[in-house]
Amino acid sequence: LIGIESPGLTAVQPIAKRVVEIINIKERLNSNPSFNPLRKGILRFEEQDEETKKALIKQDPNYGEIVCRCEKVTKKEILEAANNPLGARSLISIKYRTRAMMGRCQGGYCLPRIIEILRESFKLSPHEITLKGKNS
């Protein structure tokens, strides 16, 4: 299910329900009453008013560093995506979560900066940072 891309997105819910049924045959699935299905998304700096932007930069200077000029994505947004519970480490996962690399230059400007942020933050070599995961 994780690898489904458009146009498969329209079929994802029925497929997910069927996968749950199949898994439930082999292993009893129980609901988790403490699970919160509403995850707070990454705050889009560009969508904030000027006062909020100033407050965010004061709170965390990484909001003041624009990594992707085309989509106006900040270093903080890249770090938020990389540090989320699923840990976005591939470039595509960063792209989908933040819109970085989706602008006019298609990553020509921001790609080296994103690689550097991931390298510094997670002590990775540039060769460990992949497009879509292993072998990409």
N, CA, C and O atoms as CSV, one atom per row, in Angstrom:
chain,resi,resn,atom,element,x,y,z
A,1,LEU,N,N,0.809,-1.202,0.000
A,1,LEU,CA,C,0.000,0.000,0.000
A,1,LEU,C,C,0.844,1.254,0.000
A,1,LEU,O,O,0.464,2.263,-0.594
A,2,ILE,N,N,1.970,1.199,0.652
A,2,ILE,CA,C,2.809,2.384,0.748
A,2,ILE,C,C,3.333,2.796,-0.621
A,2,ILE,O,O,3.503,3.987,-0.882
A,3,GLY,N,N,3.588,1.845,-1.485
A,3,GLY,CA,C,4.160,2.147,-2.786
A,3,GLY,C,C,3.169,2.553,-3.852
A,3,GLY,O,O,3.569,2.843,-4.979
A,4,ILE,N,N,1.887,2.582,-3.530
A,4,ILE,CA,C,0.889,2.932,-4.529
A,4,ILE,C,C,1.003,4.406,-4.873
A,4,ILE,O,O,1.009,5.271,-3.998
A,5,GLU,N,N,1.094,4.669,-6.165
A,5,GLU,CA,C,1.129,6.047,-6.642
A,5,GLU,C,C,-0.064,6.246,-7.561
A,5,GLU,O,O,-0.730,5.281,-7.938
A,6,SER,N,N,-0.333,7.475,-7.916
A,6,SER,CA,C,-1.420,7.795,-8.823
A,6,SER,C,C,-1.262,6.966,-10.082
A,6,SER,O,O,-0.125,6.849,-10.538
A,7,PRO,N,N,-2.269,6.383,-10.686
A,7,PRO,CA,C,-3.697,6.463,-10.414
A,7,PRO,C,C,-4.201,5.450,-9.389
A,7,PRO,O,O,-5.407,5.370,-9.152
A,8,GLY,N,N,-3.312,4.681,-8.779
A,8,GLY,CA,C,-3.722,3.691,-7.801
A,8,GLY,C,C,-4.304,4.265,-6.526
A,8,GLY,O,O,-4.852,3.523,-5.711
A,9,LEU,N,N,-4.197,5.561,-6.339
A,9,LEU,CA,C,-4.704,6.185,-5.118
A,9,LEU,C,C,-6.209,6.005,-4.953
A,9,LEU,O,O,-6.703,5.937,-3.828
A,10,THR,N,N,-6.937,5.927,-6.053
A,10,THR,CA,C,-8.390,5.773,-5.943
A,10,THR,C,C,-8.761,4.403,-5.395
A,10,THR,O,O,-9.855,4.228,-4.860
A,11,ALA,N,N,-7.872,3.437,-5.521
A,11,ALA,CA,C,-8.154,2.081,-5.058
A,11,ALA,C,C,-7.567,1.787,-3.686
A,11,ALA,O,O,-7.759,0.690,-3.162
A,12,VAL,N,N,-6.864,2.729,-3.101
A,12,VAL,CA,C,-6.114,2.449,-1.884
A,12,VAL,C,C,-7.006,2.045,-0.701
A,12,VAL,O,O,-6.631,1.151,0.057
A,13,GLN,N,N,-8.161,2.670,-0.524
A,13,GLN,CA,C,-9.004,2.316,0.625
A,13,GLN,C,C,-9.556,0.893,0.529
A,13,GLN,O,O,-9.457,0.152,1.507
A,14,PRO,N,N,-10.131,0.476,-0.601
A,14,PRO,CA,C,-10.589,-0.915,-0.682
A,14,PRO,C,C,-9.439,-1.913,-0.552
A,14,PRO,O,O,-9.609,-2.978,0.043
A,15,ILE,N,N,-8.280,-1.579,-1.101
A,15,ILE,CA,C,-7.130,-2.474,-0.977
A,15,ILE,C,C,-6.711,-2.571,0.488
A,15,ILE,O,O,-6.428,-3.665,0.976
A,16,ALA,N,N,-6.668,-1.450,1.187
A,16,ALA,CA,C,-6.285,-1.448,2.603
A,16,ALA,C,C,-7.251,-2.283,3.435
A,16,ALA,O,O,-6.824,-3.046,4.302
A,17,LYS,N,N,-8.545,-2.145,3.178
A,17,LYS,CA,C,-9.537,-2.944,3.914
A,17,LYS,C,C,-9.319,-4.432,3.673
A,17,LYS,O,O,-9.424,-5.237,4.598
A,18,ARG,N,N,-9.016,-4.797,2.429
A,18,ARG,CA,C,-8.782,-6.206,2.097
A,18,ARG,C,C,-7.506,-6.709,2.769
A,18,ARG,O,O,-7.476,-7.839,3.257
A,19,VAL,N,N,-6.470,-5.905,2.803
A,19,VAL,CA,C,-5.223,-6.289,3.464
A,19,VAL,C,C,-5.467,-6.528,4.951
A,19,VAL,O,O,-4.941,-7.487,5.516
A,20,VAL,N,N,-6.251,-5.678,5.585
A,20,VAL,CA,C,-6.591,-5.857,7.001
A,20,VAL,C,C,-7.332,-7.178,7.199
A,20,VAL,O,O,-7.048,-7.906,8.150
A,21,GLU,N,N,-8.266,-7.493,6.323
A,21,GLU,CA,C,-8.997,-8.769,6.409
A,21,GLU,C,C,-8.039,-9.955,6.309
A,21,GLU,O,O,-8.148,-10.913,7.073
A,22,ILE,N,N,-7.108,-9.887,5.370
A,22,ILE,CA,C,-6.148,-10.981,5.174
A,22,ILE,C,C,-5.250,-11.134,6.398
A,22,ILE,O,O,-5.025,-12.253,6.860
A,23,ILE,N,N,-4.742,-10.041,6.919
A,23,ILE,CA,C,-3.882,-10.100,8.105
A,23,ILE,C,C,-4.665,-10.624,9.301
A,23,ILE,O,O,-4.136,-11.393,10.103
A,24,ASN,N,N,-5.915,-10.214,9.424
A,24,ASN,CA,C,-6.757,-10.620,10.553
A,24,ASN,C,C,-7.011,-12.125,10.565
A,24,ASN,O,O,-7.287,-12.689,11.624
A,25,ILE,N,N,-6.924,-12.778,9.424
A,25,ILE,CA,C,-7.080,-14.234,9.363
A,25,ILE,C,C,-5.911,-14.910,10.071
A,25,ILE,O,O,-6.106,-15.877,10.807
A,26,LYS,N,N,-4.714,-14.414,9.856
A,26,LYS,CA,C,-3.499,-15.019,10.425
A,26,LYS,C,C,-3.226,-14.569,11.860
A,26,LYS,O,O,-2.762,-15.355,12.686
A,27,GLU,N,N,-3.512,-13.324,12.144
A,27,GLU,CA,C,-3.200,-12.761,13.456
A,27,GLU,C,C,-4.313,-11.816,13.875
A,27,GLU,O,O,-4.709,-10.925,13.123
A,28,ARG,N,N,-4.804,-12.021,15.069
A,28,ARG,CA,C,-5.918,-11.210,15.556
A,28,ARG,C,C,-5.482,-9.753,15.716
A,28,ARG,O,O,-4.521,-9.460,16.428
A,29,LEU,N,N,-6.184,-8.861,15.059
A,29,LEU,CA,C,-5.882,-7.436,15.155
A,29,LEU,C,C,-6.803,-6.783,16.180
A,29,LEU,O,O,-8.014,-7.004,16.168
A,30,ASN,N,N,-6.235,-5.995,17.046
A,30,ASN,CA,C,-7.005,-5.273,18.052
A,30,ASN,C,C,-6.814,-3.778,17.848
A,30,ASN,O,O,-5.723,-3.325,17.500
A,31,SER,N,N,-7.865,-3.027,18.063
A,31,SER,CA,C,-7.735,-1.577,17.920
A,31,SER,C,C,-6.994,-1.007,19.129
A,31,SER,O,O,-7.066,-1.549,20.232
A,32,ASN,N,N,-6.297,0.075,18.905
A,32,ASN,CA,C,-5.535,0.754,19.940
A,32,ASN,C,C,-6.341,1.977,20.375
A,32,ASN,O,O,-6.416,2.949,19.623
A,33,PRO,N,N,-6.944,1.958,21.560
A,33,PRO,CA,C,-7.787,3.078,21.981
A,33,PRO,C,C,-7.026,4.394,22.158
A,33,PRO,O,O,-7.634,5.464,22.138
A,34,SER,N,N,-5.717,4.328,22.328
A,34,SER,CA,C,-4.954,5.566,22.506
A,34,SER,C,C,-4.435,6.131,21.178
A,34,SER,O,O,-3.795,7.182,21.166
A,35,PHE,N,N,-4.702,5.445,20.065
A,35,PHE,CA,C,-4.243,5.919,18.756
A,35,PHE,C,C,-5.004,7.171,18.346
A,35,PHE,O,O,-6.232,7.215,18.422
A,36,ASN,N,N,-4.270,8.182,17.913
A,36,ASN,CA,C,-4.874,9.424,17.434
A,36,ASN,C,C,-4.684,9.489,15.919
A,36,ASN,O,O,-3.560,9.684,15.456
A,37,PRO,N,N,-5.752,9.331,15.136
A,37,PRO,CA,C,-5.612,9.315,13.677
A,37,PRO,C,C,-5.382,10.700,13.069
A,37,PRO,O,O,-5.102,10.816,11.876
A,38,LEU,N,N,-5.497,11.730,13.872
A,38,LEU,CA,C,-5.324,13.092,13.367
A,38,LEU,C,C,-3.923,13.589,13.698
A,38,LEU,O,O,-3.669,14.080,14.798
A,39,ARG,N,N,-3.024,13.457,12.738
A,39,ARG,CA,C,-1.645,13.888,12.927
A,39,ARG,C,C,-1.516,15.335,12.477
A,39,ARG,O,O,-1.991,15.715,11.406
A,40,LYS,N,N,-0.877,16.120,13.299
A,40,LYS,CA,C,-0.640,17.514,12.947
A,40,LYS,C,C,0.403,17.549,11.832
A,40,LYS,O,O,1.496,17.004,11.985
A,41,GLY,N,N,0.073,18.178,10.734
A,41,GLY,CA,C,0.985,18.253,9.600
A,41,GLY,C,C,2.108,19.248,9.828
A,41,GLY,O,O,2.158,19.932,10.851
A,42,ILE,N,N,2.994,19.316,8.870
A,42,ILE,CA,C,4.114,20.247,8.929
A,42,ILE,C,C,3.591,21.659,8.682
A,42,ILE,O,O,2.862,21.902,7.720
A,43,LEU,N,N,3.960,22.563,9.538
A,43,LEU,CA,C,3.554,23.960,9.405
A,43,LEU,C,C,4.210,24.565,8.172
A,43,LEU,O,O,5.435,24.566,8.054
A,44,ARG,N,N,3.402,25.077,7.258
A,44,ARG,CA,C,3.918,25.727,6.044
A,44,ARG,C,C,4.222,27.187,6.365
A,44,ARG,O,O,3.316,28.006,6.515
A,45,PHE,N,N,5.499,27.494,6.465
A,45,PHE,CA,C,5.950,28.834,6.812
A,45,PHE,C,C,5.382,29.873,5.850
A,45,PHE,O,O,4.933,30.936,6.278
A,46,GLU,N,N,5.400,29.576,4.575
A,46,GLU,CA,C,4.958,30.523,3.548
A,46,GLU,C,C,3.491,30.908,3.709
A,46,GLU,O,O,3.093,31.993,3.285
A,47,GLU,N,N,2.688,30.049,4.308
A,47,GLU,CA,C,1.254,30.308,4.453
A,47,GLU,C,C,0.914,31.151,5.683
A,47,GLU,O,O,-0.255,31.462,5.914
A,48,GLN,N,N,1.912,31.517,6.463
A,48,GLN,CA,C,1.681,32.274,7.694
A,48,GLN,C,C,1.709,33.780,7.418
A,48,GLN,O,O,2.310,34.234,6.444
A,49,ASP,N,N,1.051,34.542,8.289
A,49,ASP,CA,C,1.110,36.002,8.155
A,49,ASP,C,C,2.468,36.495,8.668
A,49,ASP,O,O,3.211,35.741,9.296
A,50,GLU,N,N,2.779,37.741,8.400
A,50,GLU,CA,C,4.106,38.287,8.719
A,50,GLU,C,C,4.428,38.236,10.213
A,50,GLU,O,O,5.559,37.930,10.589
A,51,GLU,N,N,3.462,38.526,11.053
A,51,GLU,CA,C,3.695,38.490,12.508
A,51,GLU,C,C,4.037,37.074,12.964
A,51,GLU,O,O,4.952,36.871,13.761
A,52,THR,N,N,3.293,36.102,12.450
A,52,THR,CA,C,3.551,34.703,12.809
A,52,THR,C,C,4.926,34.276,12.312
A,52,THR,O,O,5.654,33.580,13.020
A,53,LYS,N,N,5.283,34.688,11.099
A,53,LYS,CA,C,6.606,34.353,10.554
A,53,LYS,C,C,7.718,34.889,11.454
A,53,LYS,O,O,8.680,34.180,11.749
A,54,LYS,N,N,7.583,36.136,11.887
A,54,LYS,CA,C,8.593,36.730,12.770
A,54,LYS,C,C,8.701,35.951,14.077
A,54,LYS,O,O,9.800,35.697,14.569
A,55,ALA,N,N,7.551,35.575,14.632
A,55,ALA,CA,C,7.544,34.818,15.886
A,55,ALA,C,C,8.181,33.439,15.702
A,55,ALA,O,O,8.919,32.970,16.569
A,56,LEU,N,N,7.895,32.798,14.578
A,56,LEU,CA,C,8.467,31.476,14.312
A,56,LEU,C,C,9.983,31.546,14.167
A,56,LEU,O,O,10.697,30.689,14.687
A,57,ILE,N,N,10.474,32.559,13.465
A,57,ILE,CA,C,11.920,32.720,13.291
A,57,ILE,C,C,12.588,32.997,14.634
A,57,ILE,O,O,13.686,32.510,14.900
A,58,LYS,N,N,11.926,33.774,15.470
A,58,LYS,CA,C,12.466,34.058,16.804
A,58,LYS,C,C,12.514,32.774,17.637
A,58,LYS,O,O,13.468,32.537,18.378
A,59,GLN,N,N,11.481,31.958,17.506
A,59,GLN,CA,C,11.386,30.691,18.233
A,59,GLN,C,C,12.420,29.687,17.724
A,59,GLN,O,O,13.046,28.983,18.516
A,60,ASP,N,N,12.600,29.619,16.400
A,60,ASP,CA,C,13.538,28.673,15.794
A,60,ASP,C,C,14.134,29.308,14.537
A,60,ASP,O,O,13.427,29.469,13.542
A,61,PRO,N,N,15.410,29.671,14.559
A,61,PRO,CA,C,16.038,30.329,13.411
A,61,PRO,C,C,15.997,29.511,12.115
A,61,PRO,O,O,16.166,30.069,11.031
A,62,ASN,N,N,15.775,28.203,12.218
A,62,ASN,CA,C,15.679,27.376,11.011
A,62,ASN,C,C,14.491,27.774,10.137
A,62,ASN,O,O,14.475,27.480,8.941
A,63,TYR,N,N,13.500,28.438,10.725
A,63,TYR,CA,C,12.387,28.957,9.923
A,63,TYR,C,C,12.848,30.112,9.036
A,63,TYR,O,O,12.213,30.401,8.022
A,64,GLY,N,N,13.920,30.758,9.397
A,64,GLY,CA,C,14.410,31.897,8.633
A,64,GLY,C,C,15.324,31.526,7.479
A,64,GLY,O,O,15.742,32.394,6.713
A,65,GLU,N,N,15.636,30.249,7.350
A,65,GLU,CA,C,16.524,29.798,6.276
A,65,GLU,C,C,15.700,29.123,5.180
A,65,GLU,O,O,15.209,28.009,5.363
A,66,ILE,N,N,15.552,29.799,4.046
A,66,ILE,CA,C,14.806,29.241,2.920
A,66,ILE,C,C,15.719,28.277,2.169
A,66,ILE,O,O,16.786,28.664,1.690
A,67,VAL,N,N,15.293,27.026,2.071
A,67,VAL,CA,C,16.061,25.989,1.386
A,67,VAL,C,C,15.616,25.886,-0.069
A,67,VAL,O,O,16.445,25.795,-0.975
A,68,CYS,N,N,14.309,25.901,-0.285
A,68,CYS,CA,C,13.739,25.816,-1.635
A,68,CYS,C,C,13.127,27.173,-1.973
A,68,CYS,O,O,12.091,27.556,-1.430
A,69,ARG,N,N,13.785,27.885,-2.875
A,69,ARG,CA,C,13.306,29.225,-3.227
A,69,ARG,C,C,12.004,29.177,-4.025
A,69,ARG,O,O,11.139,30.035,-3.847
A,70,CYS,N,N,11.861,28.199,-4.888
A,70,CYS,CA,C,10.661,28.138,-5.737
A,70,CYS,C,C,9.392,27.946,-4.906
A,70,CYS,O,O,8.399,28.645,-5.110
A,71,GLU,N,N,9.429,26.997,-3.970
A,71,GLU,CA,C,8.259,26.677,-3.152
A,71,GLU,C,C,8.329,27.309,-1.765
A,71,GLU,O,O,7.430,27.122,-0.946
A,72,LYS,N,N,9.395,28.053,-1.508
A,72,LYS,CA,C,9.591,28.769,-0.242
A,72,LYS,C,C,9.523,27.837,0.977
A,72,LYS,O,O,8.816,28.105,1.948
A,73,VAL,N,N,10.270,26.750,0.895
A,73,VAL,CA,C,10.334,25.763,1.970
A,73,VAL,C,C,11.548,26.079,2.837
A,73,VAL,O,O,12.641,26.326,2.327
A,74,THR,N,N,11.343,26.068,4.145
A,74,THR,CA,C,12.418,26.405,5.078
A,74,THR,C,C,13.181,25.169,5.547
A,74,THR,O,O,12.737,24.034,5.374
A,75,LYS,N,N,14.328,25.424,6.139
A,75,LYS,CA,C,15.119,24.343,6.730
A,75,LYS,C,C,14.311,23.638,7.817
A,75,LYS,O,O,14.381,22.416,7.947
A,76,LYS,N,N,13.556,24.390,8.588
A,76,LYS,CA,C,12.738,23.805,9.656
A,76,LYS,C,C,11.735,22.807,9.083
A,76,LYS,O,O,11.522,21.742,9.662
A,77,GLU,N,N,11.117,23.144,7.944
A,77,GLU,CA,C,10.152,22.235,7.325
A,77,GLU,C,C,10.830,20.943,6.867
A,77,GLU,O,O,10.256,19.862,6.999
A,78,ILE,N,N,12.040,21.050,6.332
A,78,ILE,CA,C,12.801,19.863,5.924
A,78,ILE,C,C,13.099,19.005,7.152
A,78,ILE,O,O,12.932,17.786,7.119
A,79,LEU,N,N,13.540,19.643,8.231
A,79,LEU,CA,C,13.846,18.913,9.464
A,79,LEU,C,C,12.595,18.272,10.059
A,79,LEU,O,O,12.652,17.147,10.556
A,80,GLU,N,N,11.470,18.978,10.013
A,80,GLU,CA,C,10.205,18.418,10.514
A,80,GLU,C,C,9.837,17.154,9.736
A,80,GLU,O,O,9.428,16.156,10.329
A,81,ALA,N,N,9.983,17.197,8.418
A,81,ALA,CA,C,9.664,16.033,7.591
A,81,ALA,C,C,10.593,14.868,7.917
A,81,ALA,O,O,10.151,13.723,8.016
A,82,ALA,N,N,11.864,15.161,8.080
A,82,ALA,CA,C,12.843,14.111,8.353
A,82,ALA,C,C,12.696,13.535,9.756
A,82,ALA,O,O,13.051,12.379,9.986
A,83,ASN,N,N,12.183,14.316,10.688
A,83,ASN,CA,C,12.044,13.867,12.074
A,83,ASN,C,C,10.637,13.409,12.424
A,83,ASN,O,O,10.342,13.184,13.598
A,84,ASN,N,N,9.770,13.268,11.443
A,84,ASN,CA,C,8.413,12.820,11.759
A,84,ASN,C,C,8.443,11.350,12.174
A,84,ASN,O,O,9.477,10.699,12.021
A,85,PRO,N,N,7.340,10.808,12.693
A,85,PRO,CA,C,7.360,9.423,13.174
A,85,PRO,C,C,7.820,8.394,12.136
A,85,PRO,O,O,8.404,7.374,12.502
A,86,LEU,N,N,7.565,8.644,10.854
A,86,LEU,CA,C,8.008,7.712,9.822
A,86,LEU,C,C,9.421,8.008,9.340
A,86,LEU,O,O,10.005,7.212,8.604
A,87,GLY,N,N,9.966,9.124,9.741
A,87,GLY,CA,C,11.347,9.452,9.423
A,87,GLY,C,C,11.647,9.540,7.940
A,87,GLY,O,O,12.305,8.656,7.391
A,88,ALA,N,N,11.186,10.574,7.290
A,88,ALA,CA,C,11.430,10.763,5.859
A,88,ALA,C,C,12.917,10.956,5.622
A,88,ALA,O,O,13.470,11.995,5.981
A,89,ARG,N,N,13.572,9.970,5.024
A,89,ARG,CA,C,15.001,10.079,4.756
A,89,ARG,C,C,15.302,10.103,3.257
A,89,ARG,O,O,16.379,10.543,2.855
A,90,SER,N,N,14.374,9.641,2.434
A,90,SER,CA,C,14.613,9.691,0.989
A,90,SER,C,C,14.211,11.064,0.464
A,90,SER,O,O,13.406,11.769,1.073
A,91,LEU,N,N,14.781,11.423,-0.664
A,91,LEU,CA,C,14.485,12.731,-1.247
A,91,LEU,C,C,13.028,12.835,-1.686
A,91,LEU,O,O,12.418,13.897,-1.563
A,92,ILE,N,N,12.469,11.746,-2.194
A,92,ILE,CA,C,11.060,11.760,-2.611
A,92,ILE,C,C,10.154,11.966,-1.403
A,92,ILE,O,O,9.171,12.701,-1.492
A,93,SER,N,N,10.464,11.332,-0.279
A,93,SER,CA,C,9.609,11.504,0.901
A,93,SER,C,C,9.687,12.939,1.424
A,93,SER,O,O,8.684,13.483,1.885
A,94,ILE,N,N,10.855,13.548,1.358
A,94,ILE,CA,C,10.987,14.964,1.733
A,94,ILE,C,C,10.171,15.815,0.763
A,94,ILE,O,O,9.468,16.736,1.178
A,95,LYS,N,N,10.265,15.509,-0.509
A,95,LYS,CA,C,9.545,16.257,-1.546
A,95,LYS,C,C,8.040,16.214,-1.308
A,95,LYS,O,O,7.381,17.254,-1.332
A,96,TYR,N,N,7.492,15.027,-1.079
A,96,TYR,CA,C,6.043,14.886,-0.901
A,96,TYR,C,C,5.548,15.545,0.379
A,96,TYR,O,O,4.417,16.030,0.425
A,97,ARG,N,N,6.372,15.569,1.410
A,97,ARG,CA,C,5.935,16.149,2.681
A,97,ARG,C,C,6.081,17.670,2.736
A,97,ARG,O,O,5.378,18.334,3.498
A,98,THR,N,N,6.997,18.223,1.927
A,98,THR,CA,C,7.286,19.654,2.059
A,98,THR,C,C,7.047,20.492,0.805
A,98,THR,O,O,6.914,21.712,0.907
A,99,ARG,N,N,6.990,19.889,-0.348
A,99,ARG,CA,C,6.911,20.542,-1.661
A,99,ARG,C,C,8.273,21.020,-2.156
A,99,ARG,O,O,8.362,21.573,-3.252
A,100,ALA,N,N,9.330,20.822,-1.380
A,100,ALA,CA,C,10.670,21.148,-1.875
A,100,ALA,C,C,10.925,20.302,-3.121
A,100,ALA,O,O,10.465,19.163,-3.198
A,101,MET,N,N,11.639,20.839,-4.080
A,101,MET,CA,C,11.973,20.189,-5.355
A,101,MET,C,C,10.785,20.101,-6.313
A,101,MET,O,O,10.889,19.444,-7.348
A,102,MET,N,N,9.672,20.739,-5.997
A,102,MET,CA,C,8.502,20.699,-6.872
A,102,MET,C,C,8.340,21.967,-7.698
A,102,MET,O,O,7.432,22.061,-8.524
A,103,GLY,N,N,9.196,22.918,-7.485
A,103,GLY,CA,C,9.048,24.207,-8.153
A,103,GLY,C,C,9.649,24.240,-9.542
A,103,GLY,O,O,9.954,23.206,-10.138
A,104,ARG,N,N,9.806,25.424,-10.030
A,104,ARG,CA,C,10.276,25.661,-11.393
A,104,ARG,C,C,11.624,24.995,-11.680
A,104,ARG,O,O,11.836,24.477,-12.777
A,105,CYS,N,N,12.525,25.005,-10.714
A,105,CYS,CA,C,13.865,24.448,-10.958
A,105,CYS,C,C,13.926,22.940,-10.737
A,105,CYS,O,O,14.952,22.321,-11.018
A,106,GLN,N,N,12.842,22.333,-10.236
A,106,GLN,CA,C,12.772,20.886,-10.002
A,106,GLN,C,C,13.931,20.366,-9.150
A,106,GLN,O,O,14.438,19.268,-9.381
A,107,GLY,N,N,14.338,21.156,-8.177
A,107,GLY,CA,C,15.384,20.738,-7.249
A,107,GLY,C,C,16.779,21.187,-7.628
A,107,GLY,O,O,17.732,20.915,-6.897
A,108,GLY,N,N,16.921,21.861,-8.744
A,108,GLY,CA,C,18.244,22.318,-9.172
A,108,GLY,C,C,18.921,23.204,-8.142
A,108,GLY,O,O,20.140,23.154,-7.976
A,109,TYR,N,N,18.132,24.016,-7.449
A,109,TYR,CA,C,18.676,24.902,-6.423
A,109,TYR,C,C,18.723,24.214,-5.057
A,109,TYR,O,O,19.743,24.276,-4.370
A,110,CYS,N,N,17.647,23.571,-4.663
A,110,CYS,CA,C,17.531,23.103,-3.277
A,110,CYS,C,C,18.060,21.688,-3.029
A,110,CYS,O,O,18.372,21.352,-1.886
A,111,LEU,N,N,18.169,20.862,-4.049
A,111,LEU,CA,C,18.594,19.478,-3.838
A,111,LEU,C,C,19.917,19.364,-3.079
A,111,LEU,O,O,19.984,18.608,-2.109
A,112,PRO,N,N,20.974,20.081,-3.477
A,112,PRO,CA,C,22.221,19.981,-2.702
A,112,PRO,C,C,22.052,20.443,-1.256
A,112,PRO,O,O,22.694,19.898,-0.358
A,113,ARG,N,N,21.209,21.428,-1.021
A,113,ARG,CA,C,20.978,21.918,0.340
A,113,ARG,C,C,20.232,20.880,1.178
A,113,ARG,O,O,20.540,20.689,2.354
A,114,ILE,N,N,19.260,20.218,0.576
A,114,ILE,CA,C,18.509,19.180,1.293
A,114,ILE,C,C,19.429,18.020,1.645
A,114,ILE,O,O,19.383,17.506,2.762
A,115,ILE,N,N,20.258,17.608,0.702
A,115,ILE,CA,C,21.216,16.531,0.974
A,115,ILE,C,C,22.133,16.928,2.127
A,115,ILE,O,O,22.416,16.109,3.001
A,116,GLU,N,N,22.590,18.152,2.138
A,116,GLU,CA,C,23.471,18.631,3.211
A,116,GLU,C,C,22.750,18.640,4.562
A,116,GLU,O,O,23.341,18.276,5.578
A,117,ILE,N,N,21.491,19.048,4.582
A,117,ILE,CA,C,20.712,19.052,5.829
A,117,ILE,C,C,20.568,17.629,6.357
A,117,ILE,O,O,20.779,17.389,7.546
A,118,LEU,N,N,20.212,16.685,5.489
A,118,LEU,CA,C,20.065,15.288,5.907
A,118,LEU,C,C,21.407,14.718,6.356
A,118,LEU,O,O,21.480,13.997,7.351
A,119,ARG,N,N,22.455,15.041,5.629
A,119,ARG,CA,C,23.790,14.555,5.971
A,119,ARG,C,C,24.211,15.039,7.354
A,119,ARG,O,O,24.680,14.253,8.176
A,120,GLU,N,N,24.044,16.325,7.605
A,120,GLU,CA,C,24.437,16.899,8.897
A,120,GLU,C,C,23.556,16.401,10.040
A,120,GLU,O,O,24.057,16.064,11.113
A,121,SER,N,N,22.253,16.355,9.811
A,121,SER,CA,C,21.312,16.023,10.882
A,121,SER,C,C,21.387,14.570,11.314
A,121,SER,O,O,21.193,14.259,12.489
A,122,PHE,N,N,21.670,13.673,10.366
A,122,PHE,CA,C,21.618,12.247,10.672
A,122,PHE,C,C,22.964,11.555,10.509
A,122,PHE,O,O,23.049,10.327,10.519
A,123,LYS,N,N,24.019,12.359,10.357
A,123,LYS,CA,C,25.385,11.827,10.232
A,123,LYS,C,C,25.457,10.776,9.121
A,123,LYS,O,O,26.007,9.691,9.309
A,124,LEU,N,N,24.891,11.121,7.963
A,124,LEU,CA,C,24.888,10.227,6.809
A,124,LEU,C,C,25.933,10.688,5.806
A,124,LEU,O,O,26.275,11.869,5.742
A,125,SER,N,N,26.428,9.750,5.031
A,125,SER,CA,C,27.264,10.153,3.898
A,125,SER,C,C,26.305,10.495,2.758
A,125,SER,O,O,25.184,9.987,2.734
A,126,PRO,N,N,26.713,11.332,1.826
A,126,PRO,CA,C,25.824,11.655,0.702
A,126,PRO,C,C,25.372,10.413,-0.064
A,126,PRO,O,O,24.302,10.417,-0.672
A,127,HIS,N,N,26.180,9.348,-0.039
A,127,HIS,CA,C,25.828,8.109,-0.740
A,127,HIS,C,C,24.710,7.339,-0.043
A,127,HIS,O,O,24.078,6.477,-0.654
A,128,GLU,N,N,24.463,7.641,1.217
A,128,GLU,CA,C,23.386,6.975,1.956
A,128,GLU,C,C,22.037,7.653,1.750
A,128,GLU,O,O,21.007,7.105,2.141
A,129,ILE,N,N,22.030,8.813,1.154
A,129,ILE,CA,C,20.788,9.548,0.902
A,129,ILE,C,C,20.316,9.169,-0.493
A,129,ILE,O,O,21.014,9.400,-1.480
A,130,THR,N,N,19.119,8.584,-0.565
A,130,THR,CA,C,18.633,8.040,-1.831
A,130,THR,C,C,17.426,8.807,-2.349
A,130,THR,O,O,16.818,9.601,-1.631
A,131,LEU,N,N,17.094,8.553,-3.604
A,131,LEU,CA,C,15.921,9.177,-4.195
A,131,LEU,C,C,14.649,8.575,-3.616
A,131,LEU,O,O,13.792,9.299,-3.109
A,132,LYS,N,N,14.520,7.236,-3.690
A,132,LYS,CA,C,13.297,6.567,-3.242
A,132,LYS,C,C,13.562,5.447,-2.245
A,132,LYS,O,O,12.636,4.708,-1.909
A,133,GLY,N,N,14.753,5.300,-1.774
A,133,GLY,CA,C,15.070,4.207,-0.873
A,133,GLY,C,C,16.211,3.375,-1.436
A,133,GLY,O,O,16.916,3.801,-2.351
A,134,LYS,N,N,16.379,2.201,-0.886
A,134,LYS,CA,C,17.483,1.328,-1.258
A,134,LYS,C,C,17.548,1.121,-2.777
A,134,LYS,O,O,16.524,0.934,-3.434
A,135,ASN,N,N,18.755,1.158,-3.310
A,135,ASN,CA,C,19.036,0.930,-4.741
A,135,ASN,C,C,18.458,1.991,-5.667
A,135,ASN,O,O,18.217,1.711,-6.842
A,136,SER,N,N,18.233,3.186,-5.173
A,136,SER,CA,C,17.734,4.229,-6.088
A,136,SER,C,C,18.669,5.425,-6.087
A,136,SER,O,O,18.420,6.403,-6.792
